[in-house]
């Protein structure tokens, strides 16, 4: 740890197994207070070039190791991170604004699990073999690592989503240049301090901090980075696609969501309300899988709305360190203003704000009054064509409208350009399968939310992304397959 004259934490890039200072920095804020507390490197072409070269030099040795050998190093890193779980959780909370409890129970344990999962799963993939006896030939496939992987992760689940990319990349024998969000870089930097002790050779994992337009652009446009995995906005993904096209790079793009929950009249209302409050407002609504549109069958719409608003009002927002709070602060002042602007727009269009922003007071401790807090906000009567219903808000705001029958529910659920996730609430098993098949979403949960088997594909349709990641899918993405035919 280094500090400037104002005792801010000053991060350094991690390149070729060493921490390297940067001449330019970006201010990073504590969202719960609004104060600058960290200086993040403002890296550019030179830093990315150094990191790519370090990764290229490390590739031959790392890729030649057996999957079991690589897995041992990954498991050691997981153990070291688990031993620092509390320090990582506190840092994640301060850096991102989320509650310490959420970081402690979700973010950091999942980051640890990502390394353990891929260290194990990489051992269990098999390749294909066919025989053509009439031609005297045997065909088989081999899978090889791609090379240097460019990994760009977002600010909402910083360590969780960064490790979801790093773990399969290194498990399959690639080396990595990663760029976390400049708003949430601290836990990535802390993880770098454990890499050498875990046994990662210099250059296998390189961390370059900075903005998308400078560091990110240099990374995705680098001719020696043949693969890019990105999680973030659809607009940025379009830019990445353009920059990658001249090089025919492999791309995995996990983008936005505008996820519907569809509640049929036969649903278990108690369970639907409890879970949908969680799916709408967890992590301040800053999860790509959060519910942002709720459609309720008209016969139960008034009852659902009454119960849902009452439950949303009980969802506590405040100091991230307080274990009684469900939500902390949004990530930045700019993001808070963006989220608020959608509520203002809804009001101007004649929708009804039932609770939250502008309706219920938010009482904060003195030290948090300049933080970026917002109460869970429920809006009814938003037109389907409104930007409030069509655009990703990515905050604690949810719209609730009625529907009439299965076809109407599916049409409304599919009526946006996104297709990441959906939830369906019904006791009718036949309807579960019919509606799940018709919804345009990469993941459909029925009578639950955010239950994840890491073996299974993760990703979205339409503007929610390109490609899938997960046990087998990540293995395929981070490797190139070769078919070999031998005539005997």
VENTAMO-V274315 format. One record per backbone hydrogen bond with DSSP energy under -1.0 kcal/mol. NH is the residue of the N-H (numbers start at 0). CO is the residue of the C=O. If there is no record, write none. Layout:
BEGIN
nh=[NH	NH]
co=[CO	CO]
END
This chain:
BEGIN
nh=[6	8	9	10	12	13	14	17	19	25	27	29	32	33	36	37	38	39	41	42	47	48	49	50	51	52	53	54	55	56	57	58	61	62	63	69	70	71	72	73	74	75	76	77	78	79	80	81	82	84	87	88	89	90	91	92	93	94	95	96	99	102	103	104	105	106	107	109	110	111	112	113	114	115	116	117	118	119	120	121	122	123	129	131	134	136	137	138	139	140	141	143	148	149	150	151	152	160	161	162	163	165	166	168	169	170	171	172	173	174	175	176	177	178	183	188	189	190	191	193	197	199	203	205	206	207	215	216	217	218	219	220	221	224	227	228	229	230	231	236	237	238	239	240	241	242	243	244	246	247	248	249	251	252	253	254	260	261	262	263	266	268	271	272	273	274	275	276	277	278	279	280	281	283	284	285	286	289	290	291	292	293	294	295	296	297	299	303	304	305	306	307	308	309	310	311	312	314	317	321	324	325	326	328	329	335	336	337	338	339	340	341	342	343	344	345	346	347	348	349	350	351	353	358	359	367	368	370	371	372	376	377	378	379	385	389	390	396	397	398	399	400	402	408	409	410	411	412	413	414	421	422	423	424	431	432	433	434	435	436	437	438	440	441	442	444	446	455	457	460	462	463	464	465	468	470	473	474	475	476	477	479	481	483	485	487]
co=[3	36	1	38	19	206	17	14	12	39	37	34	29	29	27	27	8	25	23	208	43	44	45	46	47	48	49	50	51	52	53	54	57	58	59	65	66	67	68	69	70	71	72	73	74	75	76	77	78	81	83	84	85	86	87	88	89	90	91	92	319	98	99	100	101	101	102	105	106	107	108	109	110	111	112	113	114	115	116	117	119	120	138	136	131	131	485	129	483	127	481	479	174	226	176	228	178	156	157	158	159	161	162	164	165	166	167	169	168	146	203	148	205	150	180	184	185	186	187	190	193	194	200	175	13	177	210	211	213	214	215	216	218	221	249	149	251	151	253	232	233	234	235	236	237	238	239	240	243	244	243	225	227	465	229	463	292	422	294	424	263	266	267	268	269	270	271	272	273	274	275	276	277	280	281	282	284	286	278	258	258	398	260	400	262	402	296	299	300	301	302	303	304	305	306	307	308	311	326	318	321	315	315	96	371	331	332	333	334	335	336	337	338	339	340	341	342	343	344	346	345	379	377	355	355	364	365	367	30	370	395	354	397	351	382	385	386	394	376	291	378	293	295	404	405	406	407	408	409	411	442	259	444	261	427	428	429	430	431	432	433	434	438	418	419	421	423	452	468	418	416	460	461	252	457	453	469	470	471	472	473	143	141	139	137	135]
END
